[in-house]
Amino acid sequence: MNQILLILFLLFAFPARGQKDAGSRPPVAPEVNHTVESINGTWLGKMTANVPGFPPETFDWTMNCTIVARGAGVSCTNTGKASIGSMAESCLLAYDQEGKAVHYMCVTSMGEVHDHKGKWKDARTIEFEPLRAGLMGQPIIETLRWHFPDVNTIAKTSDIKLANGSVMHFEFKGNRQ
């Protein structure tokens, strides 16, 4: 009896060679592929930081984004070196078919953890909802916008409204390598 159960398990648990595993990935919404294809790759460019009380600063910034989860999303490692030192962040980007939204979840070397939720406004622009979070013990509201003027160019902006009402503005302009 145990041998029969083992044979049945093996027959149904592993598809025959050459057969597609139909249950491995459900049908994919076009927004999933569009999101992945839009950001996948290595992007090199300049980050400009405008922080109240400091002169604007521009420095090199790299986004290295690779496809994950069999094409369902992208993992990005973003790095640069500003006057305050080296910075890094690791992020996951994916389109949620059920919730009809783009999610961009990041953890940074500055101790920030954010989960941004946004929508494709058109074929070239993602606008993210304002995110209420904390920075250095104070509440902030961060708003992101990504624009792809063409398939090899990105312009990302981040506006962070601080508790005192001032705004930090970050802009990355990069090209896919």
C-alpha positions, 0 to 999 in steps of 0.5 A, a space after each residue: 500500500 505504501 508503495 502505491 501511495 509513493 508512486 501516486 505522489 511521484 506521478 502527481 507531484 512532478 510533471 513529466 519531462 517536457 510538460 509545462 507546469 501549468 500551475 507554476 505561474 498564474 496568468 500575468 496582467 500586462 502591468 506586471 511585465 510592463 513594470 518589470 521591463 521598465 526598471 530591469 537593468 543597470 542604471 547609471 546617473 546622477 542623484 541631486 539632493 536638496 536638503 534645507 540648510 545645506 547647499 544642493 549636492 549632486 553625486 553618482 548614483 547606480 541602480 542595479 535591478 534584476 528580475 526575481 520570482 520568475 519574472 513577477 518582480 525586480 530586486 534593485 540595489 541602489 548605491 552612491 557616495 555623497 558628502 555624508 558618506 556611502 549610501 545604499 538601499 535594497 528594494 523590491 518592485 512589483 505590480 500587485 495584480 489583485 490590488 492593481 498597484 505598483 509596490 516599491 519596498 525598500 530598506 536603506 543604510 540610513 535605517 529607513 524602511 518604506 513600502 510605497 504604493 503607486 499607480 501607472 498614470 500612463 505608459 511612462 509614469 508611476 505616481 506613488 501615494 504619499 507615504 507617512 513614515 518616520 525619519 530621525 524620530 520625526 514624522 515625514 510624508 514622502 511622495 515619489 514619482 518615476 518617469 521614463 521619457 524613453 525605454 533607456 532613461 529614468 527620472 525619479 523624484 522624491 519629495 520628503 515633507 518634514 515635521 517643520 514643513 520644509 521639504 527635502 527634494 531628491 532627483 535621480 536622472 539615469 540611463 540604462 546601460 
